[in-house]
Amino acid sequence: MDKKEEQSLSVAIGKAVAGDKGALETVVLSVRDMVFNLSLRMLGSFSDAEDAAQDILLKIITHLSSFRGESAFSTWAFRIAANYLIDYKKHMFARHPLSFEYYGEDIEHGAIRDLPDLKQNAEESVLAEELKMSCTNVLLQCLDPESRCIFVLGTMFKPDSRVAGEILEITPEAYRQRLSRIRRRVAEFLGTYCGEYGGGKCRCGDRLDYAIQNHRLDPESLNYTSARELSVQDNLRFKNAMEEIDDLSARFAFCKMYESPERTKRFFEKFMESVPLATVRDPREADA
């Protein structure tokens, strides 16, 4: 986001706090997809990400008057989202935690042979792509929540270490060191087991029936391949909104960015139609 866009957004924030619904819509739209994508990577499933993204957007709206402009608005919104998601306990993987050891054991010993054809005549390449996107997203759930957030920040949104440290409330040096260790751990796992991104024996196309049988893939509900990817321009806009790009971060091919699902868009539209904007003016009223 360039200086002119930042100034325009600052004006919109002031108008939103004063009760302008159109300005509030502009403000929320500037971070809505960013919030959803962080939620998706942190929680591992579309349904959990939609629920969390809605909660986060409400927190951003009801605390908007507390934004003082001391950092970029996206940095402020990201801090709210990161804090919420690190502590979020209602998602599937909080109830059924994963580990790299468990994931590796499943790849090594999962019985993928002699299974019935469960693909329901769906195109195998589409199913394989869906499984790849799902698998690599679920892989992130092997990290503890704070490490996961550091990894997602460093690989998808690429803030410089100063901004990332501000979001996570750690020093830039601590962020860089932890990001390096986490990236190395994920890269080691992919190199050992994954045939798509490393030298491992696991191939998505070989595990379709196994994934369907174990309810990890549903041919009738392909969330990743049916989701609309953000345009290159929007993708860059979100990364630039986080200020400077950190050269330390590595691009992982599986980190795609998606538009917010229709359910999240409808929720926001209904909220905008019904909410009295007095709650935007004083966060203490919103928490009452």
Buried (B, 14 or more C-beta within 10 A) or exposed (E): BEEEEBEBBBEBBBBBBEEBBEBBBBBBEBBBBBBBBBBBBBBBBBEBBBBBBBBBBBBBBBBBBEBEEEBBBBBBBBBBBBBBBBEBEEBEBBEEEBEBEEBBEBBEEBEBEEEEEBBEEBEEEBBBBBBBBBBBBBBBBBBEBBBBBBBBBBBBBBBBBBBBBBBBEBEBEBBBEBBBEBBEBBBEBBEBBBBBBBEBEBBBBEBBBBBBBEEBBBBEEBBBBEBEEBEEEBBEBBBBBBBEBBEBBEEBEBBBBBBBBEBBBEBBEEBBEEBEBEBBBBBEEBEE
